[in-house]
């Protein structure tokens, strides 16, 4: 089983990338690849740029990575209650190449934030929107108060209740695959 995990963020110190990395390691007997949206940086999407340059090579490469997955682990950053620009941009470019960006792959959709809501606004948007683009969202997980509930030194969720919840989600997702 191959897991493609990434954060919907281009922050070098993304807390969502830390969460995605930790959770992807919970899958048993799986090959894991962590994507970095900085590797897929392209100009902000516009139809004018698309006409001028055609399909962006980095969007094609991103879609190829998603195609190689058996499971997608996506942890979305929340910027002003919505997707980050970095995620929205690669999503926009990719959707112009292939409408089903997530290719009907089983997905674990997550978010974390420093605040108590744990990215719930962006999760609500994603749960409504991403299935229209081929996201087969099997489970959703929110980790509130990242700095209180995640041990960055260990790279793991430190709150026993949240940790048990995500371990059970991963086990249940693996059982479905």
N, C-alpha and C positions, 0 to 999 in steps of 0.2 A: 504494500500500500504506500502510495506517495502522497505526502502532505505538502501543499503549498500554503505557506503562512505569510501574512504581511499586515502591516499597519496602514491605515488610511491616513498617513502622515508623512511629511518629508523632514520632520525634525530629526536631527542627528541623535538626540537623546529621547526619542519618542517613548513615552510610557506605554503606549499601545503596542509598539514593537516589542517591548520587554514582555508584555502580557502575551502577545502572540507567540513569541519564542518559547516562553515557559509552557504554555498550553500545548504547543505542537510537540513538545518533548514527552508529554503524557501518553501519547499514542504508542501502543505496544507494537513492536516489530514493524516499524514504519520508517521509510526514508523521508526525511524532512528537508525542505528547502525554504529558507527565509528570504523573501524578496524585500528590496529596499526601493521605495518609490523614487529616491534620488537617481537610481539607475535608469529611470524611465521619464526623466524630466524633458519636456518638450514645450514649445511656445504655447501660450494659452490658446485653446481651441477657438477658431472662428471659421465660418464657411469660406471667407476670403483666403485664409491660409491653406485650408484644405484644397481649394481650387488651384492655388499657386504651387503647393508642394505635393499634393496627393496624400496617400496614406502615410502616416508617420511610421518609420521603421521601428521606433521604440514601442509604439502601440502594438504593432505586429508581434514584436518579441514578447511583450506582456501577455498577449493572447495565447501565444505559444506556450508560455510557462503555465498559464491556467489550464490549457489543454492537457498538459502532462500530469495534472493532479487527479488523484482519486477523491481527495477531500480538500476543500479550501477552508482555511482558518483566517478570518478577516476581523481585525480589531480596529474599529473606526475612531479616529480622533474627532472630537466635537469642537468646531470653531463657530462661535456665536449660534449655537443650537443646530448646526448643519454640518455637512461634509466639509473637510478641509479642501482648499483649492487644489492641492496636489492630487488628492484622490479624485476629485470631480474632473480634473483635466484629463488624467489618463483614462478615466471612465468615459468621458465624452469622445475622445479620439478613438478609443477602442470600439465604442458602440456604433461609430460610423463605418467601421470595417465589418463588424459582426454584431448584429443586434443582441444576440444571446452572449453577452460578454462572459458570463460565468458558466456558460456551456452546460447548464443543468447538472453541475457537479454538486454533491452534498456539501453544505456549508455550515460551519459553526460561526455565527455572527456575534461579535463581542464589541464592547467599548469599556474604556475606563477613563477617569478624569480625576483631578485633585479634589473635586467637589463631591458632595454626598449623593448627587443624582447619577454619577457614574456614566455619563454620556447617554442617558435615556432619551433625550430629544433626538439625537442623531440615529439611535437605534430604531425609534419609531418611524422616522423618515425612511431608513433603509429597509425595514420590514415591509413597508408599503411599496417602495419603489423598486428595489433590486430584483424581486421575483419576475418583474416584467422584462428583465434583462438576463434571464436564465439562472438566477440564484435559487437553488433548492435549499432554502434555509431550514435546517433540521432542528437546531437549537440556538437559543439566544442567551447570552450571559453578560451581565453588567457587574463590574467591580467598582464600587464607589470608593471615594477617599483613597486613591492609589497609594499615597505616601504613608498612610496609616495601615493599609492592608497588604502591602507588598514589600518584601525584603529585597531591596535592590542588590545587596551584597551577595545574597544567596540566589538571586534571580528567580524567586518563587513567591507565591501568595503566602503571606504569613498568618492571615486570619483563618483559623481552622474550619469555620463554617463555610466560608467562600471557597476554600481549597477543596473541601469535601464535595461541594456542589459542582465545581468544574471537573473534578476527577470522575464523578458519576456521569456528568454530561459526556465526557470523552468516552467512557466505557459504553454508554448507551449508543453513542454515534458509531463507535467501532462495531457494535453488535448489528447495526443496520446495514453495514457495508459488506 
